Amino acid sequence: MKISLITVCYNRKKTIEQSIKSVLNQDYANIEYIVIDGNSKDGTQEIIKSYSDKITHYISEPDKGMYDAINKGLKLATGNVIGLMHSDDVFYDENVVSKIVDAFKKNNTIDAIYGNGIYITNNTKQKIVRTRIGGKYDYKKLNRGWLPLHPTVYIKKAIIERYGNYNLKFKIGSDTEFLLRYLYKYKINIHYLNLYIVKMRMGGLSTSYQRAFEVLIEDYKIYKFHHLSAVKAVFQKKFLALTQYLHTRDMFFFILILLNR
């Protein structure tokens, strides 16, 4: 089984190498690795090129944002199953992809898999700030703001070809729309793998009032777009995120962050 992994980035000199190494260090051999760069200017391209002999496809050109870049990667992907490795993230350990493949092989009727993730501080200490335990899938939870953690979701290429790429109408939360479309509208057969898949770096103080408000509004529009109870779903989605924080000394700061994830 071939797994296609897609990394998209723009000006990620500080973190891109760790993400690339995380993919290359997986103990599963049949990985097609695709890196889409948005024409970075900070030295990111030079780092990527230093691994060119280990990257299957590499494109660096201006794009319309992260989701446009992911769509470019999806177009190039030829694997049986496709997943994402964001340029700020790393795999939890070197065995993750092997375990994902094993899960697909054990049950060939499933369309997708999701798992667990952790959020870590964006510094050398990498302290755990938040955990995301996916939990057993239940269709009814979608209307209560629950969604699997996006970077832990792995989907068969045939399913993506059937139900489409990321909707560029949504600039901030297209991943939410993508997951709702697949899970709520088309009811794909998704399986929970009780496994930590990714470590994700938290954003810093760059989170702004304006940005948080934009995320909130777009989430509302996405739930409305899928004819769900938008106010209820968005509120519960944010509340669920809040309960996952391990440290709440500065609750206001954390609320701003979770609104922006």
Secondary structure in CASP SS format (residue, H / E / C, confidence):
PFRMAT SS
TARGET T0000
AUTHOR 0000-0000-0000
METHOD secondary structure of the structure
MODEL  1
M C 1.00
K C 1.00
I E 1.00
S E 1.00
L E 1.00
I E 1.00
T E 1.00
V E 1.00
C E 1.00
Y C 1.00
N C 1.00
R C 1.00
K C 1.00
K C 1.00
T C 1.00
I H 1.00
E H 1.00
Q H 1.00
S H 1.00
I H 1.00
K H 1.00
S H 1.00
V H 1.00
L H 1.00
N C 1.00
Q C 1.00
D C 1.00
Y C 1.00
A C 1.00
N C 1.00
I E 1.00
E E 1.00
Y E 1.00
I E 1.00
V E 1.00
I E 1.00
D E 1.00
G C 1.00
N C 1.00
S C 1.00
K C 1.00
D C 1.00
G C 1.00
T H 1.00
Q H 1.00
E H 1.00
I H 1.00
I H 1.00
K H 1.00
S C 1.00
Y C 1.00
S C 1.00
D C 1.00
K C 1.00
I C 1.00
T C 1.00
H E 1.00
Y E 1.00
I E 1.00
S E 1.00
E C 1.00
P C 1.00
D C 1.00
K C 1.00
G C 1.00
M H 1.00
Y H 1.00
D H 1.00
A H 1.00
I H 1.00
N H 1.00
K H 1.00
G H 1.00
L H 1.00
K H 1.00
L H 1.00
A C 1.00
T C 1.00
G C 1.00
N C 1.00
V E 1.00
I E 1.00
G E 1.00
L E 1.00
M C 1.00
H C 1.00
S C 1.00
D C 1.00
D E 1.00
V E 1.00
F E 1.00
Y C 1.00
D C 1.00
E C 1.00
N C 1.00
V H 1.00
V H 1.00
S H 1.00
K H 1.00
I H 1.00
V H 1.00
D H 1.00
A H 1.00
F H 1.00
K H 1.00
K H 1.00
N C 1.00
N C 1.00
T C 1.00
I C 1.00
D C 1.00
A E 1.00
I E 1.00
Y E 1.00
G E 1.00
N E 1.00
G E 1.00
I E 1.00
Y E 1.00
I E 1.00
T C 1.00
N C 1.00
N C 1.00
T C 1.00
K C 1.00
Q C 1.00
K C 1.00
I E 1.00
V E 1.00
R E 1.00
T E 1.00
R E 1.00
I C 1.00
G C 1.00
G C 1.00
K C 1.00
Y C 1.00
D C 1.00
Y H 1.00
K H 1.00
K H 1.00
L H 1.00
N H 1.00
R H 1.00
G C 1.00
W C 1.00
L C 1.00
P C 1.00
L C 1.00
H H 1.00
P H 1.00
T H 1.00
V C 1.00
Y E 1.00
I E 1.00
K E 1.00
K H 1.00
A H 1.00
I H 1.00
I H 1.00
E H 1.00
R H 1.00
Y H 1.00
G C 1.00
N C 1.00
Y C 1.00
N C 1.00
L C 1.00
K C 1.00
F C 1.00
K C 1.00
I C 1.00
G C 1.00
S H 1.00
D H 1.00
T H 1.00
E H 1.00
F H 1.00
L H 1.00
L H 1.00
R H 1.00
Y H 1.00
L H 1.00
Y H 1.00
K H 1.00
Y C 1.00
K C 1.00
I C 1.00
N C 1.00
I E 1.00
H E 1.00
Y E 1.00
L E 1.00
N E 1.00
L E 1.00
Y E 1.00
I E 1.00
V E 1.00
K E 1.00
M E 1.00
R E 1.00
M C 1.00
G C 1.00
G C 1.00
L C 1.00
S C 1.00
T C 1.00
S C 1.00
Y H 1.00
Q H 1.00
R H 1.00
A H 1.00
F H 1.00
E H 1.00
V H 1.00
L H 1.00
I H 1.00
E H 1.00
D H 1.00
Y H 1.00
K H 1.00
I H 1.00
Y H 1.00
K H 1.00
F H 1.00
H C 1.00
H C 1.00
L C 1.00
S C 1.00
A H 1.00
V H 1.00
K H 1.00
A H 1.00
V H 1.00
F H 1.00
Q H 1.00
K H 1.00
K H 1.00
F H 1.00
L H 1.00
A H 1.00
L H 1.00
T H 1.00
Q C 1.00
Y E 1.00
L C 1.00
H C 1.00
T C 1.00
R C 1.00
D C 1.00
M H 1.00
F H 1.00
F H 1.00
F H 1.00
I H 1.00
L H 1.00
I H 1.00
L H 1.00
L H 1.00
N C 1.00
R C 1.00
END
